Amino acid sequence: MPTRRELANVIRVLAMDAVQQANSGHPGAPMGMADMGEVLWREFLKHNPANPRWWDRDRFVLSNGHASMLLYALLHLTGYPVSMDELRHFRQLGSRTAGHPEHDLAMGIETTTGPLGQGLANAVGFALAERVLAAQFNQPGLDIVDHHTWVFVGDGCLMEGISHEAASLAGTLGLSKLICLYDDNGISIDGKVAGWFADDTPKRFEAYGWQVIRAVDGQDGDAVAAAIRAAQADTARPSLICCRTVIGYPAPTRGGTAKAHGEPLGSEEIAAVRRLLGWTEPPFQVPAPLREAWDCQAKGRAAEARWQDLFGRYQAAHPGLAAEFLRRMQGELPASWLQQRAALYTVATGISAPQATRVSSQSALESLGDGVPELLGGSADLTGSNNTLRKGARVITPTDAAGSYLHYGVREFGMSAIMNGLALHGGLIPFGGTFLTFSDYARNAVRMAALMRQRVIHVYTHDSIGLGEDGPTHQPIEHLASLRLMPHLHLWRPADALETAVSWAQAIERQDGPSALVLTRQALPQLAGAAQAPLIARGGYVLLDCAGAPECLVIATGSEVSIAIEAVRSAQAQGRRVRLVSMPCTAVFEAQDAAWRETVLPAAVTARLSVEAGATASWWQYVGSKGRVLGIDEFGASGKAPELFKKFGLTAANVLALILELLG
């Protein structure tokens, strides 16, 4: 039987050879963490390479994603569908072995990592999902949700501020099935980190409420195994295992230096490593005894078979819960969803008084109630302002995880990345709120949700100068245009209660990406009728038409729709044929067929005006060179909302003047 070190050396050789062949990549971290990977994946990780989607598998996250060859080697060696040919084509166009791991459950990759620290936050989301689902579904003697989340992090992950946000919350919640192995190699791209990262990391995590296992030799497999057993024994706290390693081990001249971090070792150094390891095989060949010792397929099938037996007993004892668990893990909405959606729209159309769309959003949540139990809400310390907590919702606490709402604290970035982990885990649809201007804090996590096409719902309130006296620090200007530029993100900016309800329904139904619901602080009148709900769902529609063919088109979103409709009605009263188009979601509108888009915005009509209290750049594609864009291309000001709208020309009188100017 090969030794632990001999098995770990397979990772080292595959990593340095793949990086060398690609002439690009990061060999040092995979070589330094090889022993950690061997111990975890062969001895502790509960997984089945033959079924990477097994619901009760352990989750593994490589937060320091530049060490991707560690993960690819582990997947290949343990029996996942990652071929040696894929390793040969590391970092090449079209290869599944990308420079940084990209979410692909078919090959065992749980999440996309690369932006440092976010993998740790994703792991907190995975561990939180396990805790919540276990509380909701497990029954005495039938723990169908019972798995660990493992995450490897490096110095860079812990330098990033998101590590503080995520680790602090994990400690507060006591996520004891979260175990983090810290690759403490003391090297980053610029060299030895002691000059810029002198934190006492163990004390820092102890202050968060974590169990910390210090000074583990990360290149001694037995020491790592003992530390993992100690971590698993603590059922009250998450654990940080501080593994001291040598980056690029055992490269004789580059090991332990920044030269091992982000570039190939070079043929001479690789030859020297081979001699030190006693490795005589050519690149990308693994001796049969080593390959057999690495294969985890039989062990994985047995582990899943035991769980399937457990789940069979669970189904017999609790058929209703079992059916609900299956539905949620399969990502299906409740059988009653269409009826719930119809009721949601009925509630929205029954609202007659003006109200802020953030209040309309809460009305939508109240209507849904417990009907979509997979919804897990929260806010970054703005619950009362975001209106994200419905009546009767149960708040998750360190001692009660069966709820449906989490207070994230002032952690916009951490919240957003944790929600990505919740969504990736399965069984939950996370939504979280903050002010739109603070989406900047969270932006890269929103981008990762879009990149991975995860069903995450961002509730962004206080969407414009309409928030008033808090002033330009809180008033979004460029945010709408900026977020609309993000591929796969659907940004909805509804104008009233019905548009808000439709936005919620669309975000819940969508399974191929995140949505952002952008909502007002100020009250807005109710405009859309019940029959327009299916039109709203197409992203842009005719809210108010004219008699005959239009000679001018006005396009507006959110709070500016009510301003525009007053102006359009005045223009129509003067005999002008003006059409008002409400455009709550440009991305969804653009996805409609050309015939629909032409019906709404006929190309022959070139007199066009867009109205939105935000940056103007993104609207020129709709109004063309002969049109006008009314918006704001400077920062706002502190004052009352009506005065601010007047200051920036966002009034019905000004909109009417621009319409008449366009019509000559």
Secondary structure, DSSP 8 states (H G I E B T S, - for coil): ---HHHHHHHHHHHHHHHHHHHT-S--HHHHHTHHHHHHIIIII----TT-TT-TT--EEEESSGGGHHHHHHHHHHHTSS--HHHHHTTT-TT-SS-SS---BGGGTB-S---STTHHHHHHHHHHHHHHHHHHHH-BTTB-S----EEEEEEHHHHHSHHHHHHHHHHHHHT-TTEEEEEEE--EETTEEGGGT----HHHHHHHHT-EEEEEEETT-HHHHHHHHHHHHH-SSS-EEEEEE--TTTT-TTTTTSGGGTSS---HHHHHHHHHHHT--S-TT---HHHHHHH--HHHHHHHHHHHHHHHHHHHHH-HHHHHHHHHHHTT---TTHHHHHHHHHHHHHT--S-EEHHHHHHHHHHHHTTSSTTEEEEESS-HHHHT---TT--B-BTTB---SEEE--S-HHHHHHHHHHHHHHSS-EEEEEEEGGGHHHHHHHHHHHHHHT---EEEEES-SGGG-TT-TTT--SSHHHHHHTSTT-EEE--SSHHHHHHHHHHHHH--SS-EEEE--SSEE-----GGGHHHHTTS-EEEE--SSS-SEEEEE-TTHHHHHHHHHHHHHHTT--EEEEE-S-HHHHHTS-HHHHHHHS-TT---EEEE-SS-SGGGHHHH-TTSEEE---S---SS-HHHHHHHTT-SHHHHHHHHHHHT-
